[in-house]
Amino acid sequence: MMDHLLRDSTTLELYAWLDSDGDGDGDGELPGWDILIGNPFAEALAADRMATVQNYFAEYHLEYFRQRLYQHFPSRLHAVVLFATRVDAETFRSKHPARVFGKALTPARSKGTYRCSFHDASWLDYLRLPHSLSLATLDEIANHYWKGALVEEVGLTFLNERWREPPVIEAVFQGTLETVIPTPQSAWLPGFA
């Protein structure tokens, strides 16, 4: 388990895959509050309309469970979901290349007070698999997600095989963020511009 809920004003740097504003630097707008619109799974790929339904169902159940037992955590439906580190964002890209195609990895920094919780996004990958889960199993998965357990710590199975995924830690953030515009890098050694 990780200590995964912060209420603070210390600056956090988080990461998002953003649509480019045309110049390729990834300084487009951060997604809005609607998780069903502003997350990498929100838009169904052309041949994958069922993913939209699976995404909605996964988000609905996580929110339903949060409202019952984890009300002190930020709601995924009313927060911005980003990646905790650059490594997490890159791991997500390796697992879901079509979801980040044409987007740029962009750092964002918190400003002022915020509430932020960290969770393994691989739980959502498991919920989106084509399988039928009982309500008790859905509750168990939601509980693991909200208490900060990593998928690799829990013995999950899919099609009678052990299901393992590397953790991808996401940050469910409520507060103010600003994108960080990277400074242009020179090919020259420092002092030789």
Buried (B, 14 or more C-beta within 10 A) or exposed (E): EBEBBBEEEEEBBBBBBBEBEEEEBBBBEBBEBEBBEBBBBBBBEEEEEEBBEBBBBBBEBBBEBBEEEBEEBBBBBEBBBBBBBEBBBBBBBEBBEEBBEEBBBBBBEBEEEBBBBBBBBBBBBBBBEEEEBEEEEBBBBBEBBBBBBBBBEBEBEEEEEEBEBBBBBBBBBBBEBEBBEEEEEEEEEEEEE
